[in-house]
Amino acid sequence: MTKDNCKKLVIDIISDIAPDEDLSAIKPEIRLRDQLQLDSMDFLDIVMELRKRHGIEVPEADYGQLASLESCAEYLTPKFGTAKA
C-alpha cells in the first residue's frame, strides 16, 4: 500500500465518522484536530475503525503518530504489510 492510499483510507474513515466535515481541503502536514472538528472520541473511533476494517492495531503510546494525514501515512504504510486482512 502506498502513502497516498493510506491517506485516502484515513479520509474515508473520517468521512464516515464525521460526515459533515469538509475533507476536500485537508492539508497533510497540519494536525487533523486543528483542521477538523474532531474530539477525542472521534479520534478513538478512527483507531477502532483501523482495527476493524484493516486489522491494524494502534497502541495508545502511538496515538501521536496519527496527528496529521502525513504522519498517519508514515505510520500506517508499513503496518499494511503485517496487518491481518
Backbone atoms as SQL, in Angstrom:
CREATE TABLE atoms (id INTEGER PRIMARY KEY, chain TEXT, resi INTEGER, resn TEXT, atom TEXT, x REAL, y REAL, z REAL);
INSERT INTO atoms VALUES
  (1, 'A', 1, 'MET', 'N', 0.851, -1.182, 0.000),
  (2, 'A', 1, 'MET', 'CA', 0.000, 0.000, 0.000),
  (3, 'A', 1, 'MET', 'C', 0.894, 1.242, 0.000),
  (4, 'A', 2, 'THR', 'N', 0.488, 2.241, -0.785),
  (5, 'A', 2, 'THR', 'CA', 1.255, 3.482, -0.864),
  (6, 'A', 2, 'THR', 'C', 0.800, 4.469, 0.210),
  (7, 'A', 3, 'LYS', 'N', 1.599, 5.496, 0.417),
  (8, 'A', 3, 'LYS', 'CA', 1.215, 6.537, 1.373),
  (9, 'A', 3, 'LYS', 'C', -0.057, 7.237, 0.928),
  (10, 'A', 4, 'ASP', 'N', -0.210, 7.465, -0.379),
  (11, 'A', 4, 'ASP', 'CA', -1.436, 8.104, -0.876),
  (12, 'A', 4, 'ASP', 'C', -2.656, 7.236, -0.607),
  (13, 'A', 5, 'ASN', 'N', -2.502, 5.917, -0.757),
  (14, 'A', 5, 'ASN', 'CA', -3.605, 5.009, -0.436),
  (15, 'A', 5, 'ASN', 'C', -3.966, 5.089, 1.045),
  (16, 'A', 6, 'CYS', 'N', -2.936, 5.179, 1.888),
  (17, 'A', 6, 'CYS', 'CA', -3.178, 5.299, 3.337),
  (18, 'A', 6, 'CYS', 'C', -3.909, 6.591, 3.659),
  (19, 'A', 7, 'LYS', 'N', -3.519, 7.675, 3.016),
  (20, 'A', 7, 'LYS', 'CA', -4.192, 8.954, 3.250),
  (21, 'A', 7, 'LYS', 'C', -5.660, 8.853, 2.865),
  (22, 'A', 8, 'LYS', 'N', -5.933, 8.235, 1.718),
  (23, 'A', 8, 'LYS', 'CA', -7.323, 8.082, 1.271),
  (24, 'A', 8, 'LYS', 'C', -8.114, 7.217, 2.252),
  (25, 'A', 9, 'LEU', 'N', -7.496, 6.169, 2.730),
  (26, 'A', 9, 'LEU', 'CA', -8.141, 5.280, 3.689),
  (27, 'A', 9, 'LEU', 'C', -8.523, 6.037, 4.959),
  (28, 'A', 10, 'VAL', 'N', -7.616, 6.871, 5.470),
  (29, 'A', 10, 'VAL', 'CA', -7.896, 7.656, 6.673),
  (30, 'A', 10, 'VAL', 'C', -9.010, 8.667, 6.395),
  (31, 'A', 11, 'ILE', 'N', -8.971, 9.307, 5.241),
  (32, 'A', 11, 'ILE', 'CA', -10.028, 10.256, 4.872),
  (33, 'A', 11, 'ILE', 'C', -11.368, 9.541, 4.778),
  (34, 'A', 12, 'ASP', 'N', -11.374, 8.337, 4.220),
  (35, 'A', 12, 'ASP', 'CA', -12.621, 7.565, 4.133),
  (36, 'A', 12, 'ASP', 'C', -13.184, 7.268, 5.519),
  (37, 'A', 13, 'ILE', 'N', -12.313, 6.907, 6.452),
  (38, 'A', 13, 'ILE', 'CA', -12.763, 6.638, 7.820),
  (39, 'A', 13, 'ILE', 'C', -13.309, 7.917, 8.452),
  (40, 'A', 14, 'ILE', 'N', -12.592, 9.021, 8.286),
  (41, 'A', 14, 'ILE', 'CA', -13.056, 10.294, 8.859),
  (42, 'A', 14, 'ILE', 'C', -14.396, 10.696, 8.254),
  (43, 'A', 15, 'SER', 'N', -14.579, 10.470, 6.958),
  (44, 'A', 15, 'SER', 'CA', -15.850, 10.850, 6.322),
  (45, 'A', 15, 'SER', 'C', -17.014, 10.048, 6.888),
  (46, 'A', 16, 'ASP', 'N', -16.755, 8.811, 7.316),
  (47, 'A', 16, 'ASP', 'CA', -17.807, 8.006, 7.945),
  (48, 'A', 16, 'ASP', 'C', -18.079, 8.470, 9.377),
  (49, 'A', 17, 'ILE', 'N', -17.015, 8.858, 10.086),
  (50, 'A', 17, 'ILE', 'CA', -17.142, 9.266, 11.488),
  (51, 'A', 17, 'ILE', 'C', -17.709, 10.681, 11.612),
  (52, 'A', 18, 'ALA', 'N', -17.282, 11.563, 10.719),
  (53, 'A', 18, 'ALA', 'CA', -17.698, 12.972, 10.772),
  (54, 'A', 18, 'ALA', 'C', -18.189, 13.391, 9.387),
  (55, 'A', 19, 'PRO', 'N', -19.377, 12.924, 9.003),
  (56, 'A', 19, 'PRO', 'CA', -19.867, 13.154, 7.632),
  (57, 'A', 19, 'PRO', 'C', -20.094, 14.622, 7.277),
  (58, 'A', 20, 'ASP', 'N', -20.220, 15.493, 8.264),
  (59, 'A', 20, 'ASP', 'CA', -20.470, 16.908, 7.973),
  (60, 'A', 20, 'ASP', 'C', -19.197, 17.704, 7.725),
  (61, 'A', 21, 'GLU', 'N', -18.039, 17.099, 7.941),
  (62, 'A', 21, 'GLU', 'CA', -16.766, 17.802, 7.744),
  (63, 'A', 21, 'GLU', 'C', -16.438, 17.917, 6.253),
  (64, 'A', 22, 'ASP', 'N', -15.856, 19.061, 5.874),
  (65, 'A', 22, 'ASP', 'CA', -15.358, 19.239, 4.509),
  (66, 'A', 22, 'ASP', 'C', -13.936, 18.716, 4.466),
  (67, 'A', 23, 'LEU', 'N', -13.754, 17.589, 3.819),
  (68, 'A', 23, 'LEU', 'CA', -12.449, 16.941, 3.789),
  (69, 'A', 23, 'LEU', 'C', -11.662, 17.257, 2.524),
  (70, 'A', 24, 'SER', 'N', -12.203, 18.111, 1.680),
  (71, 'A', 24, 'SER', 'CA', -11.566, 18.391, 0.394),
  (72, 'A', 24, 'SER', 'C', -10.316, 19.263, 0.510),
  (73, 'A', 25, 'ALA', 'N', -10.178, 19.993, 1.592),
  (74, 'A', 25, 'ALA', 'CA', -9.053, 20.925, 1.711),
  (75, 'A', 25, 'ALA', 'C', -8.104, 20.577, 2.859),
  (76, 'A', 26, 'ILE', 'N', -8.075, 19.305, 3.237),
  (77, 'A', 26, 'ILE', 'CA', -7.183, 18.910, 4.327),
  (78, 'A', 26, 'ILE', 'C', -5.736, 19.081, 3.879),
  (79, 'A', 27, 'LYS', 'N', -4.958, 19.741, 4.725),
  (80, 'A', 27, 'LYS', 'CA', -3.526, 19.892, 4.472),
  (81, 'A', 27, 'LYS', 'C', -2.821, 18.742, 5.187),
  (82, 'A', 28, 'PRO', 'N', -2.061, 17.933, 4.441),
  (83, 'A', 28, 'PRO', 'CA', -1.482, 16.711, 5.003),
  (84, 'A', 28, 'PRO', 'C', -0.544, 16.921, 6.190),
  (85, 'A', 29, 'GLU', 'N', 0.118, 18.059, 6.247),
  (86, 'A', 29, 'GLU', 'CA', 1.128, 18.253, 7.291),
  (87, 'A', 29, 'GLU', 'C', 0.588, 18.918, 8.550),
  (88, 'A', 30, 'ILE', 'N', -0.660, 19.372, 8.534),
  (89, 'A', 30, 'ILE', 'CA', -1.256, 20.047, 9.693),
  (90, 'A', 30, 'ILE', 'C', -2.102, 19.044, 10.479),
  (91, 'A', 31, 'ARG', 'N', -2.012, 19.148, 11.806),
  (92, 'A', 31, 'ARG', 'CA', -2.776, 18.232, 12.667),
  (93, 'A', 31, 'ARG', 'C', -4.255, 18.200, 12.272),
  (94, 'A', 32, 'LEU', 'N', -4.799, 17.000, 12.204),
  (95, 'A', 32, 'LEU', 'CA', -6.207, 16.836, 11.823),
  (96, 'A', 32, 'LEU', 'C', -7.127, 17.571, 12.791),
  (97, 'A', 33, 'ARG', 'N', -6.826, 17.512, 14.078),
  (98, 'A', 33, 'ARG', 'CA', -7.691, 18.168, 15.064),
  (99, 'A', 33, 'ARG', 'C', -7.630, 19.685, 14.954),
  (100, 'A', 34, 'ASP', 'N', -6.583, 20.234, 14.337),
  (101, 'A', 34, 'ASP', 'CA', -6.505, 21.671, 14.107),
  (102, 'A', 34, 'ASP', 'C', -7.311, 22.092, 12.872),
  (103, 'A', 35, 'GLN', 'N', -7.613, 21.139, 12.012),
  (104, 'A', 35, 'GLN', 'CA', -8.332, 21.436, 10.768),
  (105, 'A', 35, 'GLN', 'C', -9.802, 21.036, 10.813),
  (106, 'A', 36, 'LEU', 'N', -10.107, 20.042, 11.617),
  (107, 'A', 36, 'LEU', 'CA', -11.455, 19.472, 11.647),
  (108, 'A', 36, 'LEU', 'C', -12.013, 19.522, 13.063),
  (109, 'A', 37, 'GLN', 'N', -13.302, 19.405, 13.161),
  (110, 'A', 37, 'GLN', 'CA', -13.965, 19.387, 14.470),
  (111, 'A', 37, 'GLN', 'C', -13.998, 17.951, 14.997),
  (112, 'A', 38, 'LEU', 'N', -12.822, 17.415, 15.299),
  (113, 'A', 38, 'LEU', 'CA', -12.726, 16.064, 15.825),
  (114, 'A', 38, 'LEU', 'C', -12.418, 16.131, 17.315),
  (115, 'A', 39, 'ASP', 'N', -13.167, 15.386, 18.107),
  (116, 'A', 39, 'ASP', 'CA', -12.859, 15.325, 19.535),
  (117, 'A', 39, 'ASP', 'C', -12.151, 14.003, 19.826),
  (118, 'A', 40, 'SER', 'N', -11.840, 13.773, 21.073),
  (119, 'A', 40, 'SER', 'CA', -11.079, 12.577, 21.431),
  (120, 'A', 40, 'SER', 'C', -11.853, 11.294, 21.123),
  (121, 'A', 41, 'MET', 'N', -13.158, 11.325, 21.229),
  (122, 'A', 41, 'MET', 'CA', -13.958, 10.141, 20.885),
  (123, 'A', 41, 'MET', 'C', -13.909, 9.864, 19.385),
  (124, 'A', 42, 'ASP', 'N', -13.930, 10.913, 18.568),
  (125, 'A', 42, 'ASP', 'CA', -13.789, 10.726, 17.128),
  (126, 'A', 42, 'ASP', 'C', -12.442, 10.087, 16.814),
  (127, 'A', 43, 'PHE', 'N', -11.409, 10.560, 17.497),
  (128, 'A', 43, 'PHE', 'CA', -10.080, 10.010, 17.275),
  (129, 'A', 43, 'PHE', 'C', -10.034, 8.527, 17.644),
  (130, 'A', 44, 'LEU', 'N', -10.644, 8.174, 18.763),
  (131, 'A', 44, 'LEU', 'CA', -10.701, 6.766, 19.151),
  (132, 'A', 44, 'LEU', 'C', -11.485, 5.947, 18.136),
  (133, 'A', 45, 'ASP', 'N', -12.522, 6.545, 17.565),
  (134, 'A', 45, 'ASP', 'CA', -13.285, 5.862, 16.511),
  (135, 'A', 45, 'ASP', 'C', -12.404, 5.571, 15.300),
  (136, 'A', 46, 'ILE', 'N', -11.522, 6.504, 14.958),
  (137, 'A', 46, 'ILE', 'CA', -10.597, 6.283, 13.839),
  (138, 'A', 46, 'ILE', 'C', -9.710, 5.079, 14.143),
  (139, 'A', 47, 'VAL', 'N', -9.152, 5.041, 15.346),
  (140, 'A', 47, 'VAL', 'CA', -8.282, 3.931, 15.749),
  (141, 'A', 47, 'VAL', 'C', -9.056, 2.616, 15.713),
  (142, 'A', 48, 'MET', 'N', -10.282, 2.630, 16.206),
  (143, 'A', 48, 'MET', 'CA', -11.094, 1.408, 16.216),
  (144, 'A', 48, 'MET', 'C', -11.443, 0.957, 14.804),
  (145, 'A', 49, 'GLU', 'N', -11.723, 1.906, 13.928),
  (146, 'A', 49, 'GLU', 'CA', -12.043, 1.552, 12.539),
  (147, 'A', 49, 'GLU', 'C', -10.819, 0.984, 11.820),
  (148, 'A', 50, 'LEU', 'N', -9.645, 1.488, 12.120),
  (149, 'A', 50, 'LEU', 'CA', -8.425, 0.918, 11.533),
  (150, 'A', 50, 'LEU', 'C', -8.294, -0.552, 11.922),
  (151, 'A', 51, 'ARG', 'N', -8.599, -0.855, 13.171),
  (152, 'A', 51, 'ARG', 'CA', -8.525, -2.245, 13.622),
  (153, 'A', 51, 'ARG', 'C', -9.630, -3.083, 12.977),
  (154, 'A', 52, 'LYS', 'N', -10.847, -2.559, 12.980),
  (155, 'A', 52, 'LYS', 'CA', -11.987, -3.321, 12.472),
  (156, 'A', 52, 'LYS', 'C', -11.898, -3.556, 10.964),
  (157, 'A', 53, 'ARG', 'N', -11.588, -2.515, 10.217),
  (158, 'A', 53, 'ARG', 'CA', -11.585, -2.618, 8.755),
  (159, 'A', 53, 'ARG', 'C', -10.319, -3.241, 8.190),
  (160, 'A', 54, 'HIS', 'N', -9.182, -3.003, 8.870),
  (161, 'A', 54, 'HIS', 'CA', -7.902, -3.369, 8.259),
  (162, 'A', 54, 'HIS', 'C', -7.002, -4.211, 9.154),
  (163, 'A', 55, 'GLY', 'N', -7.454, -4.550, 10.350),
  (164, 'A', 55, 'GLY', 'CA', -6.670, -5.388, 11.243),
  (165, 'A', 55, 'GLY', 'C', -5.416, -4.722, 11.782),
  (166, 'A', 56, 'ILE', 'N', -5.407, -3.395, 11.810),
  (167, 'A', 56, 'ILE', 'CA', -4.241, -2.658, 12.278),
  (168, 'A', 56, 'ILE', 'C', -4.463, -2.189, 13.708),
  (169, 'A', 57, 'GLU', 'N', -3.604, -2.662, 14.591),
  (170, 'A', 57, 'GLU', 'CA', -3.647, -2.261, 15.995),
  (171, 'A', 57, 'GLU', 'C', -2.752, -1.040, 16.172),
  (172, 'A', 58, 'VAL', 'N', -3.280, -0.011, 16.810),
  (173, 'A', 58, 'VAL', 'CA', -2.503, 1.180, 17.126),
  (174, 'A', 58, 'VAL', 'C', -2.446, 1.293, 18.643),
  (175, 'A', 59, 'PRO', 'N', -1.291, 0.987, 19.241),
  (176, 'A', 59, 'PRO', 'CA', -1.186, 1.111, 20.701),
  (177, 'A', 59, 'PRO', 'C', -1.363, 2.563, 21.138),
  (178, 'A', 60, 'GLU', 'N', -1.888, 2.738, 22.328),
  (179, 'A', 60, 'GLU', 'CA', -2.137, 4.088, 22.837),
  (180, 'A', 60, 'GLU', 'C', -0.875, 4.944, 22.808),
  (181, 'A', 61, 'ALA', 'N', 0.269, 4.340, 23.043),
  (182, 'A', 61, 'ALA', 'CA', 1.534, 5.080, 23.031),
  (183, 'A', 61, 'ALA', 'C', 1.842, 5.663, 21.651),
  (184, 'A', 62, 'ASP', 'N', 1.221, 5.113, 20.598),
  (185, 'A', 62, 'ASP', 'CA', 1.478, 5.564, 19.223),
  (186, 'A', 62, 'ASP', 'C', 0.427, 6.533, 18.698),
  (187, 'A', 63, 'TYR', 'N', -0.563, 6.886, 19.494),
  (188, 'A', 63, 'TYR', 'CA', -1.640, 7.755, 19.011),
  (189, 'A', 63, 'TYR', 'C', -1.112, 9.061, 18.423),
  (190, 'A', 64, 'GLY', 'N', -0.057, 9.598, 18.992),
  (191, 'A', 64, 'GLY', 'CA', 0.523, 10.839, 18.477),
  (192, 'A', 64, 'GLY', 'C', 1.020, 10.721, 17.050),
  (193, 'A', 65, 'GLN', 'N', 1.313, 9.502, 16.626),
  (194, 'A', 65, 'GLN', 'CA', 1.768, 9.261, 15.251),
  (195, 'A', 65, 'GLN', 'C', 0.649, 9.517, 14.233),
  (196, 'A', 66, 'LEU', 'N', -0.586, 9.606, 14.713),
  (197, 'A', 66, 'LEU', 'CA', -1.735, 9.783, 13.822),
  (198, 'A', 66, 'LEU', 'C', -2.267, 11.215, 13.846),
  (199, 'A', 67, 'ALA', 'N', -1.434, 12.152, 14.238),
  (200, 'A', 67, 'ALA', 'CA', -1.892, 13.538, 14.399),
  (201, 'A', 67, 'ALA', 'C', -2.279, 14.195, 13.083),
  (202, 'A', 68, 'SER', 'N', -1.472, 14.022, 12.051),
  (203, 'A', 68, 'SER', 'CA', -1.761, 14.643, 10.761),
  (204, 'A', 68, 'SER', 'C', -1.957, 13.556, 9.711),
  (205, 'A', 69, 'LEU', 'N', -2.475, 13.940, 8.571),
  (206, 'A', 69, 'LEU', 'CA', -2.671, 12.983, 7.489),
  (207, 'A', 69, 'LEU', 'C', -1.325, 12.421, 7.038),
  (208, 'A', 70, 'GLU', 'N', -0.313, 13.281, 6.973),
  (209, 'A', 70, 'GLU', 'CA', 1.023, 12.845, 6.562),
  (210, 'A', 70, 'GLU', 'C', 1.608, 11.859, 7.576),
  (211, 'A', 71, 'SER', 'N', 1.482, 12.176, 8.870),
  (212, 'A', 71, 'SER', 'CA', 2.030, 11.265, 9.876),
  (213, 'A', 71, 'SER', 'C', 1.246, 9.953, 9.921),
  (214, 'A', 72, 'CYS', 'N', -0.047, 10.006, 9.637),
  (215, 'A', 72, 'CYS', 'CA', -0.838, 8.775, 9.530),
  (216, 'A', 72, 'CYS', 'C', -0.265, 7.876, 8.439),
  (217, 'A', 73, 'ALA', 'N', -0.005, 8.473, 7.279),
  (218, 'A', 73, 'ALA', 'CA', 0.528, 7.702, 6.154),
  (219, 'A', 73, 'ALA', 'C', 1.899, 7.132, 6.488),
  (220, 'A', 74, 'GLU', 'N', 2.743, 7.929, 7.133),
  (221, 'A', 74, 'GLU', 'CA', 4.081, 7.456, 7.528),
  (222, 'A', 74, 'GLU', 'C', 3.974, 6.265, 8.487),
  (223, 'A', 75, 'TYR', 'N', 3.069, 6.358, 9.429),
  (224, 'A', 75, 'TYR', 'CA', 2.913, 5.321, 10.445),
  (225, 'A', 75, 'TYR', 'C', 2.217, 4.074, 9.884),
  (226, 'A', 76, 'LEU', 'N', 1.166, 4.274, 9.091),
  (227, 'A', 76, 'LEU', 'CA', 0.334, 3.149, 8.669),
  (228, 'A', 76, 'LEU', 'C', 0.878, 2.369, 7.484),
  (229, 'A', 77, 'THR', 'N', 1.566, 3.018, 6.561),
  (230, 'A', 77, 'THR', 'CA', 2.017, 2.335, 5.343),
  (231, 'A', 77, 'THR', 'C', 2.768, 1.037, 5.655),
  (232, 'A', 78, 'PRO', 'N', 3.774, 1.047, 6.530),
  (233, 'A', 78, 'PRO', 'CA', 4.461, -0.231, 6.809),
  (234, 'A', 78, 'PRO', 'C', 3.574, -1.240, 7.552),
  (235, 'A', 79, 'LYS', 'N', 2.565, -0.760, 8.263),
  (236, 'A', 79, 'LYS', 'CA', 1.680, -1.659, 9.005),
  (237, 'A', 79, 'LYS', 'C', 0.841, -2.535, 8.072),
  (238, 'A', 80, 'PHE', 'N', 0.574, -2.060, 6.870),
  (239, 'A', 80, 'PHE', 'CA', -0.257, -2.836, 5.959),
  (240, 'A', 80, 'PHE', 'C', 0.452, -4.097, 5.475),
  (241, 'A', 81, 'GLY', 'N', 1.768, -4.115, 5.565),
  (242, 'A', 81, 'GLY', 'CA', 2.497, -5.327, 5.217),
  (243, 'A', 81, 'GLY', 'C', 2.328, -6.431, 6.250),
  (244, 'A', 82, 'THR', 'N', 1.953, -6.051, 7.486),
  (245, 'A', 82, 'THR', 'CA', 1.838, -7.033, 8.554),
  (246, 'A', 82, 'THR', 'C', 0.424, -7.188, 9.082),
  (247, 'A', 83, 'ALA', 'N', -0.533, -6.433, 8.534),
  (248, 'A', 83, 'ALA', 'CA', -1.919, -6.485, 9.031),
  (249, 'A', 83, 'ALA', 'C', -2.586, -7.776, 8.635),
  (250, 'A', 84, 'LYS', 'N', -3.513, -8.213, 9.492),
  (251, 'A', 84, 'LYS', 'CA', -4.339, -9.376, 9.186),
  (252, 'A', 84, 'LYS', 'C', -5.555, -8.876, 8.412),
  (253, 'A', 85, 'ALA', 'N', -5.723, -9.365, 7.220),
  (254, 'A', 85, 'ALA', 'CA', -6.828, -8.883, 6.375),
  (255, 'A', 85, 'ALA', 'C', -8.147, -9.468, 6.774);
